[in-house]
Amino acid sequence: MRQLFSAILITGLALTTLPKIAQGQGLPGITLFSGPDKTNILNYFLESGRSGEWDRYKLRLPADKLNLAIAEVSITYPDYYKGTIDPDRVQIRIQNQPIPLEEVIWDQENHIIQIYPQEPIPAGTKVEIVLSNVKNPTFGGVFNFNANIRTPGDVPMLRYVGTWILSIDD
C-alpha cells in the first residue's frame, strides 16, 4: 500500500510540474498548411509565452540571413496581436551585448516596430532583438512577426529576412 501511495504521489508531482517546465517558449512549432516557407522561419524564445502575462521576447536573426549591413530593423506583426510593447525596453544584442540604439519607434496603428542602431550592424553578424516589458495579448494564439532590414546608403526599401511564428498559450 505504501509503494502504491508513493507511486501516485510521484506521478501527480510529475504531471503538475511538467507544464511549468515547458512554460518558456522557444523555436517555432509545426506549421501544417500555411505560413512562411520553412527556410524563412526564424528562431525565438519567450520567457513566459502565456496570454495576459508580462514577457520578454528574444527574436534571433542568424548570421547567414544577414548578407548586408543593417541600418534599420523593422518588425511587422498582425493587426489581431493585441499585446503592448515598451519601446524604451527594446535592445539589439550582438554576442549577448546590447549595442547603442539611436531610436525605437512602436507604431501601434500600422503594427510595426522600427529599430535604428547608432552604427550600422556589419553583414554576417548574428543578431538578437530583445523586447522586454511586453504585455502579452489577453487571448493566446499564433502570431507571425516579420523581420525586415534596411541597409545603409541603400534605396530606403525594407528587405524581408524571415518570420518568427510566435505561439502564445491561453
N, C-alpha and C positions, 0 to 999 in steps of 0.2 A: 504494500500500500504506500509506503514511504517513497519508493522508487517511482511509482506512478505519479504521485503528487509532485515530485521533483521534476519529472519529465514534462508535466503540464505547465508548471511554473516557468521552466526554461523556454519552452515553446512559446508561451504567452509573452515573455520578455522579448524574445527574438522578433516576434511579429509586431510588437508595438514600437520597437526601436528601429526597425528596418526603414519605415517611411522617413524618420528623422535623418538617418544616414544618407538616404537618397534625395534629400530635400534640395541640396545645391544642384543647380542645373549646369550642364556643360555639353557641348557638342550638339549638333542638330539631331533630331530624331529621324525616323524613316518617313520619307515623302513618297506616297504610293502613286498618285495620279497626276499631280500638278506641281508647280513650283519651279524654281530655277534649275538649270542643268546641274548635275552633280559636281561638275568641275568648278562651278561658281558658288558653291556653298562654303561659307566661312565658319571657322570655329569661334566659340564664345563660352563664357562662364557667367552664370547668375548666382550670386551668393544665396538668395532666398528662392526666387522663382515661384513665389506664392502670390496669388492675387490679393490686392489691398495692402500688402506689406511694403515696408521700406526695403530698398535693394541696392545693390551695386552691380552694374553690368561691365564685364570685361570683354570687349569686342576685338578680336585679333585679325590683323592683316598680315599674311605671310610674305616673306621677302620675295618669293618667286612671283607673286602677283603684282609687285611694285617695280615695274621696269623703268619708270620715270620718277624724277624727283617730285615731291609733294609740296605745293604751296597752300592747298586747302583740302580738308577732308569734309565731305558733305554726307550726312546720313539722312535718308528719307525713310519714312515709316508710314503705315496705312492710316487713313482717317479714323478707323474704328479703334485704334490704340488710344485709350483714354488715360494713360499714365501721365505723371508730371516729371519733368526733368529739370534739374538745377544747373543752369549754365555756369554758375560760379564753382561748381564741383566737377567740372569736366577736365580730364587730363589726357595727354598723349604721352605714352611711355615708350622709351627705346631702351632695351636691355634693363628693363624694370626700373628705369629712372625717368621721372617726369621731365619733359622739355618745356621751356617757356612758351606760352601762348600769347599771341597778340590780342585775339578776340575770340569769343564764343557767342554765337547767336542762335537762340532757340526760337524759331518762327512757328508758333503753335498753329496759326491759321493755315500755313502751307505745309505743315507736317515735315519740317526739315531742321536739322541741327548743322550749323556751319562752324567749322573749327579752323582757325588760322594760326599756324605756328609762327613765332617770330622769325625764324630762319627756315628755309626750305629743308625738308627731310630728304636725305640722299636716296637715290634709287637703290633697290635691293636691300632695304633695311626692314627688319621685322618690327612691326608697329603694334602696340596695344592701346586701344582707346578705352578709357575708364570713365564711366558715367556713375558718379556717386550721388547719394541722396536722391535716388529715384523712387517715386511712389508708384508701385505697380497698379495697373488698372483694377477696378473693383471686380471685374469679371475676367477670368482667365481666357486663354486662347492661344492661337498661333499667330505670330506677327512677323512679317518679313521686313527687316531693316536692311536697306540697300546702301552699300558703300560706294561712294564716288569720289574721285580726286580731281583736282585741277593742278596742272604743272606750272612752274614759274615761267614767265615770259611767253606762255602759250596763249593761243586763242582762248578767251575766257569761256571755255566749254568744259563741262564735267565729263569725266571718263568713268564708266562703270567698272568696278573692281570685283564685286561679288555681293552675296546676300547672306546675312545672318538670319536664320529661322529660329526666332525666339519662342519658346514654349513656356507659358505662364500657367501654372496649375490653379484650379479653384480651391 
